[in-house]
Amino acid sequence: MSQDEEQIPCPLDFSFKSSLLIQKFETEHCKQLRELTLVVIGAFRKQSDNMSNNFTKFMVACLDKSSGKYFSVCMVGTGFTQELREDLSSRLSQLIIPEPLENYVFNKDQMAEVWFRPVTIFEIQVADICLSGIHKAGFGVFKEGSGLGLRFPRFVKERKFMKPEDITTVDELIKLYKIMNNYY
């Protein structure tokens, strides 16, 4: 702080201010949200009294049409009502498979509790597409050892009449990342 600046006392504690700043950043940043259609490939449960063993977070993926592989791009756990979580948990329980399919590409340190056949499509709203050391879409295209991941993912709706082959592709995600980061 320079000598000309006056320090203004602030009655808020730092943690509260930080929380407000993050909230403001998310609000401002999320004004330019993008919506992507992604397939659910896995899920996690959080055991607690109010969740009653429902799925609380979902691993979603985009498709590489040339290889037929599904590449993880994020975990989404926001945007769901309790009723929707119960409904999705009930319906997705019918799609559980014993292990991930061979065409699922994901970080082995991020193993889902349960895996699903690639049938359920979510429309996901995201604030940003960023480099990720965890998720595998576009792995190595922009930086060695990094794929593309989604920031601030939020469930919008289920796309019940959409087919898995019509979801957002890896190529589309790469193009969006290039546009957002002025690669053109």
Protein Blocks (a to p, Z undefined) as FASTA:
>chain_A
ZZklccdddfbdfklmmmmmmmmmmmmmmmmcccdddddfbdcddddfklnopafbdcdd
dddfknopacdfbdcfehiafklmmmmmmmmmmmpcfbdcfklccdfklccfbdcddfbc
cddddfbdcddfkbmghghkloghiacddehiacfbdcfkbcfklmccfklmmmmmmmmn
opZZ
